[in-house]
Amino acid sequence: MKGGIYNIVKARFLVNEDATKNWRFILFLILLAIIMIANTHRFEQKVFKIADLTNEVKELRSEFVDRRSELMQLKMESTISKKMEVRGIMPSQVPPVKIKVKKPKEESFFKKLWQ
């Protein structure tokens, strides 16, 4: 056991006759480590992008709410009447009258045919 730990510390397993098998395994582990690091890096980039997009959506949503409230304020009758008073247009004191147009009653097809 003591000799095995001493050989590992001295790295004798890298210079033995069957060292090519060990080197292949070490290179495989290094390749796996590089792939894991690259994968983690891509994952973190996506997380940061999602966070940025979430913040942008929140900002756009708040801007939408602000614009909608401004529009509702501008559409109010009191706001419109104030803006029209400057131009000399006042609201009517007489309420509008609804005009009803009656259609003449159409005769049936058979009655038209026999006339």
Helices and strands as residue ranges (DSSP letters): H 2-10, G 12-14, H 19-75, H 77-86, H 109-114
